[in-house]
Amino acid sequence: MTTSPHLTQQKHRKKGFTLTEIAIVLGIMGLILGAIWTAAAAVYNNQRVAHANTAVLQLAQATRTLYSSSATITPASSDITATLTNAGSTPSDLGTTDPLTGPFPNGQTAVISDTDGNGFLVEMSGLDKANCTALISALAGSSRDPGLFKASAVASATPSTGDAVATGTPLAAAVSPATAVTTCNNTTNKVQFGFTLK
């Protein structure tokens, strides 16, 4: 008994996938990989914001400790990052030389004394709008450092200058977190957190 050519062609067709079936499978795989990539990027961003939050608080504490025996930071309105790195007071994951790196791509971290010598700014550059908003919301939230007097953002290219500390004026009276996050309106932001020295 011979097999007809028509039946042989049907058997061969059943063994493979059509181009349409392959395209559908590849499309589904692409959607799954895209979802995984998006979720991983969100987790990584959250980790960077948490790392930045911790680093800012560590730098604030290190600066206060370093200058605990001094009434003011001198010279006023200057970058004191090198003083902190020379004293070994900076978080090691930010580097050990001035300028310090930052948790955000191409970002840098610096500590700048304020104009009246009674406080300092901790600033980080390289934040997009979402990360800027998340970091300011975290640091200026309800469990903020009691000596935090400023939380805002400027464009990353803006030169840094120290701000005068409003002695005895906590952040709640000076600026609200809701107002602070509205300053995150640049493509790449530099966040600035002002702390009193004592």
Secondary structure by P-SEA (a helix, b strand, c coil): ccccaaaaaaaaaaacccaaaaaaaaaaaaaaaaaaaaaaaaaaaaaaaaaaaaaaaaaaaaaaaaaccccccccccccaaaaaaaacccccccccccccccccccbbbbbbbcccccbbbbbbccccaaaaaaaaaaaaccccccccccccccccccbbbbccccccccccccccaaaaaaaccccbbbbbbbbbcc
